Amino acid sequence: MCIQVGYSVVDAHSFAEGGSLVMGAMKRLSWRPMPKSKGRKKAVVHQIPRAKEVEVESPKWYVYTMTGLMVVGVLAVLAYYIFSLNPWALRLGLVGIAVGFIMTVNWH
């Protein structure tokens, strides 16, 4: 009597030897190594030469304007809270701080 398990055939003799269905199937299976992968062909990469980057420094007045706006903005906000000034002082202070921080993005 033969029983088919997966891709292998197990006979009744393997059960008589005390083996189970799985062990009988393991004895009968022929193991072969996995074939080696051939891999993919690597694509040819053509590198385009880059132009030389010119280092651009920000002018001195840019740095002074940027820091000046932020400092004056902080002072305006502090003056609003300390001296209970018009709400426009608070708005102008916050705008000065915001413009100063936006200017930091373009600073080199």
Rosetta silent file (secondary structure, phi, psi, omega in degrees, C-alpha in Angstrom):
SEQUENCE: MCIQVGYSVVDAHSFAEGGSLVMGAMKRLSWRPMPKSKGRKKAVVHQIPRAKEVEVESPKWYVYTMTGLMVVGVLAVLAYYIFSLNPWALRLGLVGIAVGFIMTVNWH
SCORE:     score description
SCORE:     0.000 S_00000001
   1 L     0.000  130.632 -179.462    0.000    0.000    0.000 S_00000001
   2 E  -118.877  141.784  177.548    1.388    3.394   -1.006 S_00000001
   3 E  -120.862  132.898  178.748    0.341    6.798    0.233 S_00000001
   4 E   -93.914  124.008  178.637    1.210    9.941   -1.655 S_00000001
   5 E  -120.573  110.960 -179.002    2.393   12.795    0.565 S_00000001
   6 L    60.927 -116.677 -179.837    3.085   16.000   -1.304 S_00000001
   7 L  -105.128    3.291 -178.604    5.544   15.054   -4.017 S_00000001
   8 E  -116.238  156.271  178.646    6.839   11.830   -2.423 S_00000001
   9 E  -108.742  127.228 -178.975    5.371    8.378   -2.159 S_00000001
  10 E  -112.698  129.413  178.820    5.488    6.674    1.248 S_00000001
  11 E   -97.776  172.482 -176.920    4.906    2.940    1.511 S_00000001
  12 L   -69.672  -20.107 -178.995    3.564    0.948    4.441 S_00000001
  13 H   -63.461  -34.734  179.410    7.036   -0.428    5.201 S_00000001
  14 H   -66.763  -27.159  176.441    8.135    2.935    6.664 S_00000001
  15 H   -75.394  -33.386 -178.601    5.269    2.718    9.172 S_00000001
  16 H   -68.036  -27.315  179.954    6.277   -0.802   10.196 S_00000001
  17 L   -79.876    2.082  177.871    9.753    0.433   11.145 S_00000001
  18 L    95.712    3.414 -179.404    8.224    2.746   13.720 S_00000001
  19 L   -84.950  159.326  177.162    8.403    5.875   11.597 S_00000001
  20 L   -94.979  179.012 -179.945    5.587    8.280   11.184 S_00000001
  21 H   -63.199  -39.317 -178.948    4.137    9.555    7.983 S_00000001
  22 H   -70.107  -42.625 -179.595    6.310   12.663    8.134 S_00000001
  23 H   -66.223  -37.838  177.638    9.500   10.736    8.921 S_00000001
  24 H   -64.508  -39.155  179.048    8.793    8.303    6.120 S_00000001
  25 H   -68.172  -35.629  179.868    8.290   11.174    3.753 S_00000001
  26 H   -67.315  -35.364  179.457   11.540   12.769    4.919 S_00000001
  27 H   -68.237  -36.742 -174.953   13.462    9.535    4.225 S_00000001
  28 H   -83.198  -20.346 -178.344   12.069    9.237    0.734 S_00000001
  29 L   -68.751  139.723  175.406   12.504   12.838   -0.323 S_00000001
  30 L   -98.756  119.099 -178.005   15.516   13.533   -2.460 S_00000001
  31 L   -92.725  132.633  174.987   17.186   16.719   -1.318 S_00000001
  32 L  -132.040  148.917 -177.140   19.089   18.742   -3.815 S_00000001
  33 L   -67.825  153.384  178.704   20.828   22.048   -3.323 S_00000001
  34 L   -69.185  135.454  178.939   19.189   25.239   -4.387 S_00000001
  35 L   -66.776  147.425  179.743   20.503   26.467   -7.750 S_00000001
  36 L   -71.135  140.004  177.869   22.695   29.561   -7.643 S_00000001
  37 L   -75.107  138.458  179.396   21.081   32.781   -8.684 S_00000001
  38 L   -80.507  -15.203  179.405   22.544   34.322  -11.799 S_00000001
  39 L    75.898  171.802  179.257   21.790   37.792  -10.491 S_00000001
  40 L   -95.571  151.108  173.848   20.684   40.783  -12.446 S_00000001
  41 L   -75.929  131.559 -178.038   22.736   42.545  -15.012 S_00000001
  42 L   -78.794  134.733  179.860   23.800   45.872  -13.645 S_00000001
  43 L   -71.172  144.184  178.326   22.693   48.857  -15.632 S_00000001
  44 L   -78.433  124.813 -177.574   25.399   51.046  -17.066 S_00000001
  45 L  -105.293  120.815  177.096   25.372   54.385  -15.292 S_00000001
  46 L   -97.548  118.010 -179.620   26.630   57.363  -17.206 S_00000001
  47 L   -92.571  128.885  179.098   27.728   60.110  -14.892 S_00000001
  48 L   -89.965  127.327  179.450   27.383   63.607  -16.166 S_00000001
  49 L   -65.065  134.617 -178.377   30.175   65.884  -15.003 S_00000001
  50 L   -87.339  150.346  175.570   28.826   68.612  -12.779 S_00000001
  51 L   -73.204  148.938  179.144   29.620   72.242  -13.166 S_00000001
  52 L   -67.725  131.370  179.789   31.789   73.715  -10.451 S_00000001
  53 L   -83.322  131.831  178.395   29.714   75.305   -7.774 S_00000001
  54 L   -92.530  125.595  179.547   30.611   78.849   -6.951 S_00000001
  55 L   -76.729  122.309 -178.953   30.400   79.600   -3.263 S_00000001
  56 L  -108.831  125.043  176.972   28.240   82.639   -2.750 S_00000001
  57 L  -102.199  145.204  177.454   28.447   84.458    0.531 S_00000001
  58 L   -71.560  146.905  177.105   25.735   86.749    1.764 S_00000001
  59 L   -67.386  158.280 -178.086   26.649   90.427    2.018 S_00000001
  60 H   -60.535  -36.887 -177.779   27.370   91.816    5.463 S_00000001
  61 H   -65.367  -27.554 -179.804   24.275   94.005    5.458 S_00000001
  62 H   -64.953  -44.050  179.636   22.076   90.911    5.043 S_00000001
  63 H   -65.396  -43.168  179.876   23.325   89.421    8.291 S_00000001
  64 H   -64.928  -39.985  178.993   22.955   92.710   10.134 S_00000001
  65 H   -65.271  -43.469 -178.464   19.421   93.231    8.800 S_00000001
  66 H   -61.637  -51.910 -179.250   18.404   89.677    9.698 S_00000001
  67 H   -68.749  -34.862  178.555   19.658   89.820   13.269 S_00000001
  68 H   -62.740  -43.523  178.425   18.442   93.398   13.695 S_00000001
  69 H   -61.690  -41.122 -179.098   14.877   92.461   12.725 S_00000001
  70 H   -68.965  -41.557 -179.729   14.846   89.578   15.179 S_00000001
  71 H   -67.271  -46.032  179.051   16.307   91.618   18.050 S_00000001
  72 H   -63.701  -35.756  177.463   13.994   94.594   17.439 S_00000001
  73 H   -63.733  -43.882  178.184   11.066   92.171   17.187 S_00000001
  74 H   -64.703  -41.374  178.536   11.876   90.614   20.553 S_00000001
  75 H   -64.265  -37.578  178.838   12.281   94.054   22.103 S_00000001
  76 H   -66.483  -39.803  178.478    8.925   95.169   20.680 S_00000001
  77 H   -66.237  -43.451  177.779    7.179   92.108   22.126 S_00000001
  78 H   -62.621  -40.788  179.336    8.807   92.673   25.515 S_00000001
  79 H   -64.531  -36.773  178.121    7.856   96.365   25.431 S_00000001
  80 H   -60.508  -44.933 -176.931    4.255   95.440   24.671 S_00000001
  81 H   -78.592  -33.752 -177.380    4.039   93.217   27.747 S_00000001
  82 H   -77.311  -45.265 -174.091    6.100   95.369   30.094 S_00000001
  83 H  -102.360    5.279  179.665    4.651   98.789   29.245 S_00000001
  84 L    51.878   56.335 -179.352    1.168   97.698   28.075 S_00000001
  85 L   -80.546  179.990  177.369    1.549   99.331   24.685 S_00000001
  86 L   -59.988  145.674  179.278   -0.796   99.359   21.729 S_00000001
  87 H   -59.350  -19.210  177.880   -1.445   95.865   20.210 S_00000001
  88 H   -66.317  -27.378  176.749    0.279   97.075   17.053 S_00000001
  89 H   -64.547  -40.135  177.423    3.598   96.881   18.894 S_00000001
  90 H   -65.345  -45.057 -179.234    3.017   93.173   19.455 S_00000001
  91 H   -63.026  -45.534  179.343    2.058   92.616   15.815 S_00000001
  92 H   -64.260  -37.237  177.729    5.069   94.530   14.511 S_00000001
  93 H   -64.257  -44.578  179.545    7.366   92.638   16.868 S_00000001
  94 H   -66.953  -36.919  176.643    6.067   89.266   15.736 S_00000001
  95 H   -65.237  -41.506  178.030    6.336   90.290   12.069 S_00000001
  96 H   -61.272  -42.981  177.920    9.939   91.420   12.654 S_00000001
  97 H   -64.164  -43.954 -178.890   10.815   88.084   14.259 S_00000001
  98 H   -63.790  -45.435  179.499    9.104   86.149   11.452 S_00000001
  99 H   -64.408  -38.459  176.969   10.836   88.106    8.667 S_00000001
 100 H   -61.979  -42.538  178.544   14.180   87.657   10.420 S_00000001
 101 H   -70.068  -35.278  176.269   13.705   83.898   10.607 S_00000001
 102 H   -65.945  -34.119  178.089   12.584   83.745    6.974 S_00000001
 103 H   -67.436  -25.920  179.610   15.742   85.601    6.007 S_00000001
 104 H   -65.165  -22.893  179.883   17.864   82.907    7.685 S_00000001
 105 H   -65.640  -37.615 -177.733   16.786   80.464    4.963 S_00000001
 106 L   -92.302    2.917 -177.396   18.622   82.444    2.269 S_00000001
 107 L   -79.658  133.141  179.334   21.695   83.234    4.347 S_00000001
 108 L  -117.093    0.000    0.000   24.938   81.640    3.132 S_00000001
